[in-house]
Amino acid sequence: MNPVFVIFNPTAGRYHAARRKSRLIHTLSAARIPFELEQTLHPGHARQLAQQGAETGHKIIVAVGGDGTVNEIVNGMLEADTSTKEKSSLAIVPMGSGNDFAVNVGPPLALNRVAQAILRGKTRSVDIGYVQWNHNQISTKRFFANNLGIGFEAEINIKSKKIKWIRGMPLYFCAALWAMHKTIYSQIDMSWKDDEGKLHSVSQPLLMISIANGSRTGGGFRLIPSAIIDDGVLDLGTISPINRFQFLSLLLKVIRGTHIDEPRVTFSRCKKLTITCGKPLPVHTDGDVITEHASEVHVTLHDKRLQVII
């Protein structure tokens, strides 16, 4: 068996991952899985390691960490020059604060189940999103695996990085309550084609825009319940400006996924869309804020771009 390439982020889940490193090594060894392990040293390092792993011919790259770690590794894998090699598949050992992409992909989650899945080698082809954002005539690009948020949703992620004592849904719930104290909405001009090819456009103030590949985000929030990671479309959700009482009521419904009929919430589906912000807004991909000052955002879908071990 070709050695799997394990990329281990010790800081994932508020250093929860660091405390489980020995168990990870023991489980892989007990399953007789040959592996090479590299530990990330700084933000962006997982992306570099994943690109190197893919280009040197590793058939399976294992992401050990949270959604941010997975995002970096997906970017590294998809940026790699593998024209003369078999493309790598991704396996996930979830040890982050949210682990939403791993949940959306489906079993396995437990470490021993991941090891058995690696031995089986069965994969699921999933869609991947691609975003390009512009500010002050500078353009930057990035892939995302699970979801992208603009405006208030990104502000929640900014706040979540400052909360150190909890993980999972409670972390993002507290961050959302904290973010309520900052008004962050903008006039938005947005255009897209839906999954039936019909052209749509919107020009109005919006509190937030969410573009989902998977239905779960923020450690358990069902922000766009209809999103499926391999259906060939991205799901688009928007929320109009609301007051704090309305937001708290909506937040509780989002946890259960029962907010789809709320009058200030809209949903659509697309493969490509363009967003122009009246004032620069923050943007996150898979829980990591990539910019706090995007003035124009372009999003496209890459259909069945990634193979994930299940």
N, C-alpha and C positions, 0 to 999 in steps of 0.2 A: 504493500500500500504506500502510495506517495505520501510523504509526511504532510500533515495539515499545518497551516501557518497560523499560529495563535497570536492575536494582537490583544494585549491585556492592558486595560486602563485602570491603574490602582486607585485613582481618585473618584471613580464612578460611584454613584449612590452615596455621596458624602463619605468616601473611603470605605464603604461597605465591601467593595470588591477586594481591596487590599487584604482584608481579614479572611478572605476565602481563597486566596491564591494557592495555598498548600492543598486544599481540598480539590481544586481544579486539576492540579498536577497529578494528584493521586488517582482521581477518577479517570482521566485520560490514560494514565499508565496501566491501571487495572483493566481497562477495556482493550489494552494492547493496541492503542492507536499511536502510531509514530507521529511526533509533533516537534515543531520548532516554536519557541515562545519568545516574543519580543514585548517588552514593557514600554508603554508610552512615557515620554519624558516632558512633553509640553503640548499645548494646544496645536493641532495641525500635524502632529507626529504620526498619529494613526493613519492619516491620509497618505503620508509619505511611505509608511511601512506597507500599506495595502497595495499601493502602486508597485512597489518593489516586489512584493510577494506574487502579485499577478504576473508581472513581467518575467519573473524567474521560474514560472511554470507550476506554482502550487495550485492544485486542483480545488482545494477547499481552504478558504480563509475564515477563521473563527474570530468573531467580534465578541470580546468579553468586556461588557460595560453597558451603558445606557443608550438612549436614542441618539445622543450627541456623538458617541463613539461610533455607532452604526452609520450615522450620516457621514462622518469622516472616511470610514472604510469604504462605503459605497462610492464616494467620490473618487477615492484612490483607485478602486477596482475599475471603474468605468473610464477613468482617464488613462489607464495603463495601455501601453502598446502591446496588444496580444494577437496581432495579425498572423503570427506564425505559430501560435500556441492555442491549446484548448482554453476557453474562457473559464475563469475560476467561479465556483459557487460560494455562497455565503452561508455560514452557520452562525447562530447567535446564542451566546450564553448571557442571559439578561441579568445585569447587576446594577442597573441605574435607578434613578428616581421615578421614572415613568414606565419604561419598557413597553411603550405602546406599539411600536412596530412589530416586536416579537409576538405580542398578543394578537395583532391583526393578521400576521402570517399564519398563525395556528400552531398546534403542538409541534415540537416539545418545548417545555420551559425549564423543568428541573434538570440539573447538571447531568445526572446519569442518563436521562432520556435524550439529551443532546448528544451524548457519546454514542448511544445506540443508533441515533438517526445518522450520525456521521458514518458509522459502519454500513448502514443500509444504503446510503447515498441517494435516497429519493429526494427530488427537488420539486419546488413549485415556481413557475414563471410568474413574476410579479411586475407590475408597471412601476415606472419611476418618473417623478416630476423633474423639470428643469427650469430654473429661474435665472433671468438676467435683470439686473436692476441698475438704474442710472441715477447719478447725482453729480451736479457740477460738471457735466460732460464726461464723467468717468463711468465706464461700464464694467460690471463684474458679473460672473456667472457661477452657478453652483447647481448640483443635483440635490433632490430631496427624496427621501424614501416614504415618509409617512404623511406629513402635512406642512403647509406653509401658512403663516398668519401675518396679517398686516394691521397696524394700528393697535387697538387695545389688547388683542391677543398677544402681540409681541411685547407689549408693556408688562403683561402678566409674567412672561418669561424673564424679563429684566428684573422684576421684583423677586422672582423665585430664586435667582442666583444669590440673593442677599440673605436668604433664610437658610440657616445652617443646621437646624436641630431636628427637622422632620423630612420624610420622603414621601413619594407616591401622591395619591389624590389629596391628602391633607395639606401637603406643601403647596400645590397649585390652587387649592381653595383659599388658603390664607393669602397667597400672592394676589389672587383675584380681588379679594376684599381690600387689600392694601392699594392695589392699582386703581380702585374706584375713586380714590381721593385725587387722582390726576385726570383732568379732562383731556382726552386725546382722540379727537375726531377731526375729519377734514372733508372738504368738498372732493368728491371722487368722480372721475370720468372713466368708465369701464366699458369695454366691448369684448364680446366673445361669441363663438358659435356653439350651440348646444349639440348634444349627441345625435340629433336629427338634422343637423346642418343649418338650423335657423339662426339668423344673426340677431343678437341682442345688444342693447347699449343702455347704460345707466349714467345719469349725471345728477348726483345728490350727495348731501352730507351722510357719511357713514361712520359708525363707531369702530367697526372692525370688519375685515374680510378674511375668510378662512377658505383655503383651497386644500381639499383632503384627498389623499390616496387611500387612507384607511379610516375606519369609523371612529376609532378611539384615540384620544389625545389627552395630555395633561394627567396621566396616571389613572385614567378611568372615565373621563368626560366623553360622552357620546355627542360631540359637537355636530357632526353630520352623520347621522345613523345609517344613511343609505350607502355610504362609501365602501367600496370593495376594491382590494388592492390589485385585482387582476381582471377587471371588467372593461379595460380599454378606454376609460374616461376618468377625468378628475371631477370631483364634486365641489361645487362652489356654494358657500354660504355667506350671507351678509347680515349685519345687525345695524339698524338705524340708531341714531342717538337716543338714549333713554336716561331717566334719572336713576339715582342710586337705589331707591326702593324697587323700581321696575327691574333693575339689573339683578338685585339679589333674588327676586322671585324667578327671574329667567335662569339664573345660575343653578338653582335647585332643580329646575326642570331639565337642564342640560345634563346633569348627572345621570338622570334616568332616561334621557333621550326622548322626552315627551314634549319638547318645545317646538315641534315642526309646524304647528298651526298658529304660533304666535304672530300677531300682525306686523311686528317690527323685524321679523326674521324672514329672509327669503332664501330659496334654494334653487340651484340649476346644475347642469352638467356641461362639461366642456372638454376640449382637447387642447385648446389654445386660447389665451386671453391677454388683453393689454389693460393696464391700470395706470392712470395718471393722477397723482395726488396734488391737491391744491396747496398743501404744505408738506414738507418732507416728513415721512412717518417711519417708525421702526418696523423691521421685518425679521421674522424668525423662520428657520427651517429646522424641523425635527427638534424643537425645543431650544436651539441655540440662536441667539440674536446675531444676524449677519451684518446688519446695518441699523443705525438709528435715524438715518436721513435718506430714505429712498424717495425720489420724486417721480420715477416712472418704473413700472415693473412689468416684465413680459414673462409669461409662464406657458410652457408647452409640456405635453405628455410624451414619454418614450414608452411605447407599448411593449410589454413583456421583455423588458431590458435586462432584468436580473434574475438569476436562479438562486433560490434560497432552500437550504436543506430543511426538510420537514420530517 
